[in-house]
Structures are given as C-alpha cells and as structure tokens.
C-alpha cells in the first residue's frame, strides 16, 4: 500500500508549454510542406506537358518570333532541369516538415533543419529555374518568402531548447 502512495506523490515532470505563435507557425508549415510536396510533383508533370507544346511550337510567326524565342529558352531550361527541380522540391518539403516537427517538440535543431529546407529551393530555382526574368523573379520571390518564415521562427528561437 505504501508503494502506491509513493507513486502518487512523485513530482510530475512538466512539459514546457509551446507558445501559441510557434504552434500556429508549425501547423501552417505542416500544411505548406504538404502543398510543396504536391506542387513539386505537379510542377514536374506540367513541365513535361509543356515540353510537348514547345516541340510543336513553330517559330515561323515573324511578329512574335523574339518573344517566343525568349520563352522557349526559359522553358527549355526548365524542361532540362525538371527532374532536379522535382527532387529538390520533394526533399526540401520533407526537410521543412521534419524541421517543423522538431520545433513543435521545441527543439532548436528543428530551426536549422527548417532553414536549410526553406532556403535551398529558392537558391536552386535561381540556377535551375531557367534564368531570365521569369526564373530570376521567381527565385527572388521564393527567397523573400523563405526569409520571412525563417524570421518568424527566429523570433521564437528563445523558446526552443
């Protein structure tokens, strides 16, 4: 009987309370990682569909030749890098998800893991995305978006252990 009493009287180790802001960021990251994963697959298959269109596109339209030529170059670069872009997108969405899970558990390592998963696609988009105005602008927007999310998590870094 005394054993059961001693178990009840033992102090319960408190689990640190996760701040609501980290909870919201993590939930949004869980959703965003899933969407990014699907988006990487969607991007691959849509690029492959665009490749068929590019192969059928004729440059005999003199009035639009310059514009079509520039778009073709950008699209051909995207087609050439479709597999690396897909792999990077899939892996980085999983890396971000894992980092968010770690931050959900209030672990500091999650922040660094998440940051790598967030920055890598933006940097690779600049090099693999086809360059030009569209590829460069997409890379800049992706990098700005990544920086905003990293800063939001960094604001709460003090709560991580």
C-alpha positions as CSV (number, residue, x, y, z in Angstrom):
1,X,0.0,0.0,0.0
2,X,2.9,2.3,0.7
3,X,4.3,1.8,-2.8
4,X,1.1,3.1,-4.4
5,X,1.2,6.2,-2.3
6,X,4.8,7.0,-3.2
7,X,4.0,6.8,-6.9
8,X,1.2,9.3,-6.5
9,X,3.3,11.7,-4.5
10,X,6.2,11.8,-7.1
11,X,6.5,15.1,-8.8
12,X,5.3,15.1,-12.4
13,X,7.9,16.5,-14.7
14,X,6.4,19.4,-16.5
15,X,6.5,19.5,-20.3
16,X,7.4,23.0,-21.4
17,X,4.4,24.8,-22.9
18,X,4.7,25.5,-26.6
19,X,4.0,29.2,-27.3
20,X,0.9,29.7,-29.4
21,X,2.8,31.5,-32.2
22,X,5.1,28.5,-32.7
23,X,2.1,26.3,-32.7
24,X,0.5,28.4,-35.5
25,X,3.7,28.6,-37.5
26,X,4.2,24.8,-37.2
27,X,0.6,24.0,-38.3
28,X,1.0,26.3,-41.3
29,X,4.3,24.7,-42.1
30,X,2.8,21.2,-41.9
31,X,0.2,22.4,-44.4
32,X,2.7,24.3,-46.6
33,X,5.1,21.3,-46.7
34,X,2.3,19.0,-47.9
35,X,1.4,21.6,-50.6
36,X,5.0,22.0,-51.6
37,X,5.4,18.2,-51.9
38,X,2.3,18.0,-54.2
39,X,3.5,21.2,-56.0
40,X,6.9,19.6,-56.8
41,X,5.1,16.6,-58.4
42,X,2.7,18.9,-60.2
43,X,5.5,21.1,-61.5
44,X,7.3,18.1,-62.9
45,X,4.3,16.8,-64.8
46,X,3.3,20.2,-66.0
47,X,6.8,20.9,-67.3
48,X,6.7,17.6,-69.2
49,X,3.4,18.6,-70.8
50,X,4.9,22.0,-71.7
51,X,7.8,20.1,-73.4
52,X,5.3,18.6,-75.9
53,X,3.9,22.1,-76.6
54,X,7.4,23.5,-77.1
55,X,8.3,20.7,-79.5
56,X,5.3,21.6,-81.6
57,X,5.8,25.3,-81.5
58,X,6.9,26.9,-84.7
59,X,9.0,30.0,-84.9
60,X,7.6,30.9,-88.3
61,X,5.4,33.6,-86.7
62,X,7.7,36.5,-87.5
63,X,5.7,39.1,-85.5
64,X,6.2,37.1,-82.2
65,X,9.5,35.5,-83.0
66,X,11.5,37.4,-80.4
67,X,9.1,36.8,-77.6
68,X,8.6,33.1,-78.5
69,X,12.3,32.6,-78.7
70,X,12.9,34.0,-75.2
71,X,10.1,32.0,-73.8
72,X,11.4,28.9,-75.5
73,X,14.9,29.3,-74.0
74,X,13.4,29.7,-70.5
75,X,11.1,26.8,-70.9
76,X,13.7,24.5,-72.4
77,X,16.0,25.2,-69.4
78,X,13.1,24.4,-67.1
79,X,12.5,21.2,-69.1
80,X,16.1,20.2,-68.9
81,X,16.1,20.6,-65.1
82,X,12.7,19.1,-64.4
83,X,14.0,16.1,-62.5
84,X,16.5,18.0,-60.3
85,X,13.8,20.6,-59.6
86,X,11.3,17.9,-58.6
87,X,13.8,16.1,-56.4
88,X,14.9,19.3,-54.7
89,X,11.3,20.3,-54.2
90,X,10.3,16.9,-52.7
91,X,13.3,16.6,-50.4
92,X,13.1,20.2,-49.2
93,X,9.4,19.9,-48.4
94,X,10.2,16.8,-46.3
95,X,13.2,18.6,-44.7
96,X,10.9,21.6,-43.8
97,X,8.3,19.2,-42.4
98,X,10.9,17.4,-40.2
99,X,12.3,20.7,-39.0
100,X,8.8,21.9,-38.1
101,X,8.1,18.7,-36.2
102,X,11.3,19.2,-34.2
103,X,10.3,22.8,-33.5
104,X,6.8,21.5,-32.5
105,X,8.8,19.5,-29.9
106,X,10.6,22.7,-29.0
107,X,14.0,21.5,-30.3
108,X,16.5,24.1,-31.6
109,X,17.8,21.8,-34.2
110,X,14.5,22.0,-35.9
111,X,15.0,25.7,-36.7
112,X,18.3,25.0,-38.5
113,X,16.9,22.0,-40.4
114,X,13.9,24.0,-41.4
115,X,16.0,26.9,-42.6
116,X,18.0,24.6,-44.9
117,X,14.8,23.2,-46.3
118,X,13.4,26.6,-46.9
119,X,16.5,28.3,-48.4
120,X,17.6,25.5,-50.7
121,X,14.7,25.6,-53.2
122,X,14.9,29.3,-53.6
123,X,18.6,29.2,-54.4
124,X,18.3,26.2,-56.7
125,X,15.4,28.0,-58.5
126,X,17.8,30.7,-59.5
127,X,20.3,28.3,-61.0
128,X,17.9,25.6,-62.3
129,X,14.7,27.6,-62.9
130,X,15.6,28.8,-66.4
131,X,17.0,32.1,-65.6
132,X,15.7,35.1,-67.4
133,X,13.1,37.5,-66.0
134,X,10.6,34.7,-65.0
135,X,13.1,32.4,-63.4
136,X,15.0,35.2,-61.6
137,X,11.8,36.8,-60.3
138,X,10.5,33.5,-59.1
139,X,13.8,32.8,-57.3
140,X,13.7,36.3,-55.6
141,X,10.1,35.9,-54.5
142,X,10.8,32.4,-53.2
143,X,13.9,33.7,-51.3
144,X,11.9,36.6,-49.8
145,X,9.1,34.2,-48.7
146,X,11.7,31.8,-47.1
147,X,13.4,34.7,-45.3
148,X,10.0,35.9,-43.8
149,X,9.2,32.4,-42.5
150,X,12.7,31.9,-41.1
151,X,12.5,35.3,-39.3
152,X,9.1,34.4,-37.9
153,X,10.6,31.2,-36.4
154,X,13.7,33.1,-35.3
155,X,11.6,35.5,-33.2
156,X,10.6,32.4,-31.2
157,X,14.0,30.8,-31.1
158,X,14.4,31.6,-27.4
159,X,11.5,29.2,-26.6
160,X,13.4,26.3,-28.2
161,X,15.7,24.0,-26.3
